[in-house]
C-alpha cells in the first residue's frame, strides 16, 4: 500500500499531464471556446470558482471539459470575480475574442463580473426555467396542493408503520413504485417526482391515511389539481433533461423551446382551472423577466439560425426571420475572412445518412419538448435569391436554400462537417455558437463532485489537492 506522500505525488503528476491536455483542447477549438462558471463553498469553508470549456474541434466534435478551479480568498463581489476570471483566461491563453459566451446562473455578482469583462452572458436556461416553475408552485392556489402533498409524504416518511403499510399495499396492488419521493427545492424536477409518486400510490396512501391520519386525507379536487399539475410539469422536466446534455448542441434549442413555452405551453385557456391559470401566469411572468432582453435574444436567434434543424425559423413570423438573418450577416461580417483551406474531393465525402423520412417523423419526447413548432421549424424555405449580393449575402442565401436536417434526431455538427467548405463563413460561426451550452450544468456537476471529495472526514484536505482531484475526476473520460 503506497504511503500518503507517494499517492499525493502520483496525483500531482497526473494533474500536470491533464493540464497539457486541457491546453491542447483549447487550442483545438480554433473558432472559440464557450465557458461556464459557478462558485462553491466547501464544508471546510473554502471558496472556489470553476471554469469549464465547450468547443468544436476540426473534426466537428463537441467537447466539454473542466478548464480550471481556483480558490477565492476575497469577497465574492462582481469586481473580484471578474478579476479572478480574467486571471484564469490569461493563464490559459484565452483572449476574450475567442470566448463567444460565458453561461452562468442569475446571481447578480457573477452577472456583474461578465459585464465588467464585456463577454456575452446568456443566463442558464435550466436554472431560470426552474425559477419559473418555482414561481408557479408558490402561487397561492398551487401552494395548497404542494403543501398537502408534502404533509402526506412527510407523515408517511416519518412513520415506519405507515411507510411499511404503503409498501405492502403497493406490492399487493401490483404498483411498480413503493416509495414516496420527497421534494427538495434546490433539486430540479423534484416537485414533479413527488407529485407523480403521490398520484401513483394514491390507493396505498389514502388507505393508510384513512387508518392512521384521517385529517390528512385529501378531497377529490386535490387529485384533479394534482393530475393537472403533473401534466404541465412533465414537459418542463423533459426540457431540462434535454438542455442539460454536454455531447450535443443545446443553445440552438433555447429559442424554439422558449417560443413554444410562451406561445403554447403557458397560454391561459378557458378550460384551465383557476389553479392552473395562476401557475401559468406566475411562471410566464418570471421567464419573461429573464429572457426578454435584447442581448440574450440575439444570441439565441443566431444559434438557432445556424442549426440546420431550425434554420428556416418556421416558429417565427416572416419579419422576425428577416431580422434574425440580418443579425447573422452582421456576425459573419464581424468574424472576418476564413482561412483558405482545400475542399475535400467529392469521393472523400460520404453520402449523408438518412435516419428519418423527409417529413421528419418525431418521437413523443420531441413533441413534448418542442410542441407543434417541431415541424414548423423544419419546413422548407421557398424564397428566391435576389441579385446584386455580397459574398456573405450569397453564402447566406445558398444556406437558406440548402436542405436542412429532416429530423430533430439528426446531428447538426455532422451536417456542417459535410458542408464546411461550401459555407466557409457560416461554418466558422456555427463552431462558435453551436458550442455554447444552454445551461451551466457542467459547473454545477463539478461541485457535486467537490461535495463528494471534500467531506466531513476529509475537511482537512488542502484546497490545492481538492482541485487536482476534482479536475482529474471531471476530465477522466476525455
C-alpha positions in Angstrom: 0.0 0.0 0.0 1.6 3.3 -1.1 2.1 5.9 1.6 0.2 9.3 1.6 3.1 11.4 0.1 3.5 8.8 -2.7 -0.2 9.0 -3.6 -0.1 12.8 -3.5 2.9 12.8 -5.8 1.3 10.5 -8.3 -1.9 12.6 -8.3 0.2 15.8 -8.8 2.0 14.3 -11.9 -1.4 13.2 -13.4 -2.7 16.7 -12.9 0.3 18.2 -14.7 -0.4 15.8 -17.7 -4.0 16.8 -17.6 -3.2 20.5 -17.7 -1.3 19.9 -21.0 -4.4 18.0 -22.4 -6.6 20.9 -21.4 -4.4 23.4 -23.2 -4.5 21.2 -26.3 -8.3 21.0 -26.1 -8.5 24.8 -26.0 -6.0 25.1 -29.0 -8.0 22.5 -31.0 -11.2 24.7 -30.8 -9.8 27.3 -33.1 -13.0 29.3 -33.6 -13.7 29.8 -29.9 -14.3 28.2 -26.5 -17.6 29.0 -24.7 -17.4 28.8 -21.0 -19.5 28.3 -17.9 -18.6 29.3 -14.3 -20.0 28.9 -10.8 -18.9 29.4 -7.2 -19.0 26.9 -4.3 -18.0 26.9 -0.7 -16.8 23.6 0.7 -17.6 22.1 4.1 -14.2 23.4 5.2 -15.4 26.9 4.3 -13.0 27.4 1.4 -14.4 29.3 -1.6 -13.9 28.0 -5.1 -14.6 29.3 -8.6 -14.9 26.9 -11.6 -14.3 27.4 -15.3 -15.4 24.9 -17.9 -14.8 24.9 -21.6 -17.1 24.0 -24.5 -15.8 24.0 -28.1 -16.0 22.3 -31.5 -12.7 20.9 -32.9 -11.6 20.4 -36.5 -13.4 17.0 -36.6 -16.6 18.8 -35.7 -16.8 17.1 -32.3 -18.3 19.0 -29.4 -16.1 18.7 -26.4 -16.9 19.8 -22.9 -14.2 19.8 -20.2 -13.1 21.4 -16.9 -10.5 24.1 -17.6 -9.6 25.0 -14.0 -10.8 25.7 -10.5 -9.3 28.4 -8.3 -9.6 29.3 -4.6 -11.3 32.5 -3.8 -9.9 34.4 -0.9 -11.6 37.8 -1.5 -15.3 38.7 -1.1 -17.4 37.3 -3.9 -18.2 40.7 -5.4 -18.6 41.2 -9.1 -15.3 43.1 -9.3 -13.3 40.3 -7.5 -15.0 37.6 -9.6 -14.2 39.5 -12.8 -10.6 39.8 -11.7 -10.3 36.1 -10.9 -11.8 35.1 -14.2 -9.6 37.5 -16.1 -6.5 35.9 -14.4 -7.8 32.4 -15.4 -8.2 33.5 -19.0 -4.7 34.9 -19.1 -3.2 31.8 -17.5 -4.7 29.6 -20.2 -4.0 32.0 -23.1 -7.7 32.6 -23.7 -8.2 36.0 -25.3 -11.8 37.4 -24.8 -12.2 37.4 -28.6 -12.3 33.6 -28.6 -14.9 33.4 -25.9 -18.4 33.7 -27.5 -20.2 33.5 -24.2 -19.9 32.7 -20.5 -23.0 30.9 -19.2 -23.9 31.4 -15.5 -26.8 31.3 -13.2 -28.6 34.5 -12.3 -26.6 35.5 -9.3 -26.1 39.3 -9.5 -22.4 39.1 -8.7 -21.4 36.7 -11.5 -23.6 38.6 -13.9 -21.8 41.8 -13.0 -18.5 40.1 -13.5 -19.5 39.1 -17.0 -20.5 42.7 -17.8 -17.1 44.0 -16.5 -15.3 41.5 -18.7 -17.6 42.5 -21.6 -18.4 38.9 -22.5 -21.9 37.9 -23.6 -23.6 36.3 -20.7 -26.7 34.2 -21.6 -28.4 33.0 -18.4 -28.5 29.3 -17.6 -31.8 28.1 -19.2 -32.3 25.2 -16.8 -31.8 27.4 -13.7 -34.2 30.0 -14.9 -36.7 27.6 -16.2 -36.8 26.0 -12.7 -37.1 29.5 -11.1 -40.2 29.9 -13.3 -41.5 26.6 -12.1 -40.8 27.6 -8.5 -42.7 30.8 -9.0 -45.7 28.9 -10.4 -45.6 26.4 -7.4 -45.5 29.4 -5.0 -48.8 30.8 -6.4 -51.3 30.8 -3.6 -53.7 28.3 -5.3 -50.9 25.9 -6.3 -49.3 26.2 -2.9 -52.3 24.5 -1.4 -51.7 21.3 -3.5 -47.9 21.5 -2.8 -48.5 21.8 1.0 -51.0 18.9 1.1 -48.6 16.7 -0.9 -45.7 17.5 1.4 -47.8 16.8 4.5 -48.8 13.4 3.3 -45.3 12.4 2.2 -43.7 13.7 5.4 -46.1 11.9 7.6 -45.6 8.6 5.8 -41.8 9.0 5.8 -41.7 9.8 9.5 -43.8 6.8 10.4 -42.2 3.4 9.9 -45.6 1.7 10.4 -47.3 3.9 7.7 -44.3 3.5 5.3 -44.4 -0.3 5.7 -48.1 -0.4 5.1 -47.8 1.7 1.9 -45.2 -0.6 0.5 -47.2 -3.7 1.4 -50.4 -2.4 -0.2 -48.5 -1.2 -3.3 -46.9 -4.6 -3.8 -50.2 -6.3 -3.4 -51.8 -4.0 -5.9 -49.0 -4.5 -8.5 -47.8 -0.9 -8.3 -44.2 -0.6 -9.7 -43.0 2.0 -7.2 -43.5 1.6 -3.4 -41.8 4.7 -2.0 -43.0 8.3 -1.9 -40.4 10.8 -3.2 -39.8 14.0 -1.1 -39.3 17.4 -2.7 -36.0 19.2 -2.4 -36.5 22.9 -3.5 -32.9 23.1 -4.9 -33.2 19.9 -6.9 -34.6 20.4 -10.4 -37.7 18.4 -11.0 -38.1 17.0 -7.5 -41.6 18.6 -7.1 -42.8 16.6 -10.2 -41.2 13.5 -8.7 -43.2 14.0 -5.5 -46.4 14.6 -7.3 -46.0 11.6 -9.6 -45.2 9.3 -6.7 -48.3 10.5 -4.7 -50.6 10.0 -7.7 -49.1 6.6 -8.5 -49.5 5.5 -4.9 -53.0 7.1 -4.5 -54.7 3.8 -3.3 -52.0 2.8 -0.7 -51.6 6.4 0.5 -55.3 7.1 1.0 -55.8 3.6 2.6 -53.1 4.2 5.2 -54.1 7.8 5.9 -57.7 6.7 6.5 -56.4 4.3 9.1 -53.7 6.4 10.7 -54.2 10.1 10.0 -57.7 11.0 8.6 -57.2 14.7 8.8 -54.6 14.5 6.0 -56.9 12.7 3.6 -57.3 14.9 0.5 -60.6 15.6 -1.2 -61.4 14.8 -4.8 -60.5 18.2 -6.1 -56.9 17.7 -4.8 -56.4 14.7 -7.1 -57.8 16.6 -10.1 -55.4 19.5 -9.4 -52.5 17.2 -8.8 -53.1 15.5 -12.2 -53.3 18.9 -13.9 -50.0 20.0 -12.3 -48.2 16.8 -13.4 -49.4 17.4 -17.0 -47.9 20.9 -17.1 -44.7 20.0 -15.2 -43.8 16.9 -17.3 -42.7 18.9 -20.4 -40.6 21.2 -18.2 -38.8 18.2 -16.8 -38.2 16.8 -20.3 -36.9 20.2 -21.5 -34.5 20.5 -18.5 -33.1 17.0 -19.1 -32.5 17.7 -22.9 -30.9 21.0 -22.2 -28.5 19.7 -19.7 -26.6 17.5 -22.1 -23.0 18.0 -22.9 -22.4 15.9 -26.0 -24.7 17.8 -28.4 -25.5 21.4 -29.2 -28.1 22.9 -26.8 -28.1 26.7 -27.2 -29.9 26.4 -30.6 -32.7 24.6 -28.8 -33.4 27.6 -26.5 -35.3 29.9 -28.8 -37.7 27.4 -30.4 -38.4 25.9 -27.0 -38.9 29.3 -25.4 -41.2 30.4 -28.1 -43.3 27.2 -27.6 -43.4 27.7 -23.8 -44.5 31.3 -24.1 -47.0 30.9 -27.0 -48.3 27.4 -26.3 -47.5 25.6 -23.1 -48.1 28.7 -20.8 -51.0 30.2 -22.7 -54.0 30.5 -20.4 -57.0 28.7 -21.8 -60.7 29.0 -20.8 -60.7 25.3 -19.9 -57.9 25.8 -17.3 -58.8 25.7 -13.7 -58.1 28.8 -11.6 -55.1 26.9 -10.1 -53.5 26.2 -13.5 -54.2 29.7 -14.7 -52.3 31.0 -11.6 -49.4 28.7 -12.2 -49.1 29.7 -15.9 -49.3 33.4 -15.2 -46.7 33.3 -12.4 -44.3 31.2 -14.4 -44.6 33.2 -17.5 -44.0 36.4 -15.7 -40.8 35.0 -14.2 -39.5 33.7 -17.5 -40.2 37.0 -19.4 -38.1 38.9 -16.9 -35.0 36.9 -17.6 -35.2 36.1 -21.4 -36.9 39.3 -22.7 -33.5 41.0 -23.1 -32.0 42.0 -26.5 -28.5 40.6 -25.9 -29.9 37.2 -24.8 -32.5 37.1 -27.6 -29.9 37.9 -30.3 -27.5 35.2 -29.1 -30.3 32.6 -29.0 -31.5 33.6 -32.5 -28.1 33.3 -34.1 -27.6 29.9 -32.5 -31.0 28.7 -33.9 -30.3 30.1 -37.4 -27.0 28.2 -37.5 -28.6 24.9 -36.6 -29.7 23.2 -39.8 -32.7 21.7 -38.0 -34.1 25.2 -37.3 -32.5 27.4 -39.9 -35.8 28.2 -41.7 -37.2 29.6 -38.4 -40.7 28.4 -39.0 -41.6 29.2 -35.4 -41.1 32.9 -36.1 -43.0 35.5 -38.1 -41.5 36.5 -41.5 -40.4 39.9 -40.1 -38.6 38.2 -37.2 -37.0 35.7 -39.6 -35.6 38.5 -41.7 -34.3 40.2 -38.6 -32.6 37.0 -37.4 -30.8 36.6 -40.8 -29.7 40.3 -40.8 -28.2 39.6 -37.4 -26.4 36.5 -38.8 -25.0 38.6 -41.6 -23.6 41.1 -39.1 -21.9 38.4 -37.1 -20.4 36.8 -40.2 -19.0 40.2 -41.4 -17.5 40.9 -37.9 -15.8 37.5 -37.9 -13.5 38.3 -40.8 -12.3 36.3 -43.7 -11.9 32.5 -43.2 -8.5 30.8 -43.6 -8.2 29.3 -47.1 -8.2 25.5 -47.0 -8.6 23.0 -49.8 -12.0 21.4 -50.0 -12.2 17.6 -50.0 -12.8 15.8 -53.2 -16.4 14.5 -53.7 -15.1 10.9 -53.3 -14.0 11.8 -49.7 -17.4 13.0 -48.7 -19.7 10.1 -47.8 -23.4 10.5 -48.7 -25.5 11.9 -45.9 -27.0 9.3 -43.7 -30.8 9.4 -43.6 -32.3 8.4 -40.3 -35.8 9.8 -40.8 -38.1 10.4 -43.8 -38.4 13.8 -45.4 -41.3 14.8 -43.3 -39.1 14.4 -40.1 -41.1 11.9 -38.1 -40.9 12.9 -34.5 -40.8 10.9 -31.3 -43.1 11.5 -28.4 -40.3 13.2 -26.3 -39.6 15.7 -29.1 -43.3 16.7 -29.3 -43.4 17.0 -25.6 -40.4 19.4 -25.6 -40.9 21.4 -28.8 -44.7 21.2 -29.2 -46.2 21.9 -32.6 -43.2 24.0 -33.5 -41.1 20.9 -34.3 -42.5 20.5 -37.8 -42.9 24.2 -38.5 -39.2 24.9 -37.6 -38.1 22.3 -40.2 -40.3 23.5 -43.1 -38.7 24.3 -46.4 -37.9 27.8 -47.4 -39.3 29.0 -50.7 -37.6 32.4 -51.0 -35.8 33.2 -54.2 -32.2 34.5 -54.5 -32.1 38.3 -55.1 -29.4 39.7 -57.4 -26.5 42.0 -56.6 -25.5 40.5 -53.3 -22.1 40.4 -51.4 -20.2 37.2 -50.9 -21.7 36.7 -47.4 -25.2 37.5 -48.8 -24.8 34.8 -51.4 -23.5 32.4 -48.9 -26.5 33.0 -46.6 -28.9 32.7 -49.4 -27.4 29.4 -50.5 -27.5 28.3 -46.9 -31.2 29.1 -46.8 -31.8 27.1 -49.9 -29.8 24.1 -48.8 -31.8 21.2 -47.4 -31.5 21.1 -43.7 -31.8 18.2 -41.3 -35.0 16.2 -41.8 -35.3 15.2 -38.1 -34.6 16.6 -34.7 -32.5 13.5 -34.1 -30.1 14.3 -36.9 -26.8 15.7 -35.7 -26.2 19.3 -36.9 -22.5 19.0 -36.5 -22.3 16.2 -39.0 -24.4 18.3 -41.4 -21.9 21.2 -41.0 -18.9 18.8 -41.3 -20.0 17.8 -44.8 -20.7 21.4 -45.9 -18.0 23.5 -44.1 -16.2 24.3 -47.4 -19.5 25.1 -49.1 -20.2 27.7 -46.4 -16.8 28.8 -45.1 -18.0 31.9 -43.2 -21.1 30.4 -41.7 -19.3 27.2 -40.7 -16.9 29.3 -38.6 -19.9 31.0 -36.9 -21.5 27.6 -36.3 -18.4 26.4 -34.5 -18.7 29.4 -32.1 -22.4 29.5 -31.5 -23.3 25.8 -31.5 -20.6 25.2 -28.9 -22.4 27.5 -26.3 -24.2 25.4 -23.7 -27.7 26.3 -22.8 -27.0 25.7 -19.1 -24.2 26.0 -16.6 -24.8 22.4 -15.5 -21.2 21.4 -16.3 -20.0 23.8 -13.5 -22.8 22.6 -11.2 -21.7 19.0 -11.7 -18.1 19.9 -10.8 -19.1 21.0 -7.3 -21.3 17.9 -6.9 -18.0 16.1 -7.3 -16.5 18.6 -4.9 -19.0 17.7 -2.2 -18.0 14.1 -2.6 -14.3 15.0 -2.4 -14.2 17.4 0.5 -16.4 15.5 3.0 -16.6 15.8 6.8 -14.0 13.1 7.1 -11.7 14.9 4.6 -12.3 18.5 5.6 -8.6 19.0 6.2 -7.8 18.3 2.6 -5.7 21.2 1.2 -7.6 23.2 -1.4 -4.8 22.6 -4.0 -5.3 18.8 -3.5 -9.0 19.1 -3.7 -8.8 21.0 -7.0 -6.5 18.4 -8.5 -8.9 15.6 -7.6 -12.0 17.4 -8.8 -10.4 18.3 -12.2 -9.0 14.8 -12.8 -12.4 13.3 -12.0 -14.3 15.7 -14.2 -12.0 15.1 -17.2 -11.4 11.3 -16.6 -13.2 10.2 -19.8 -11.9 13.0 -22.1 
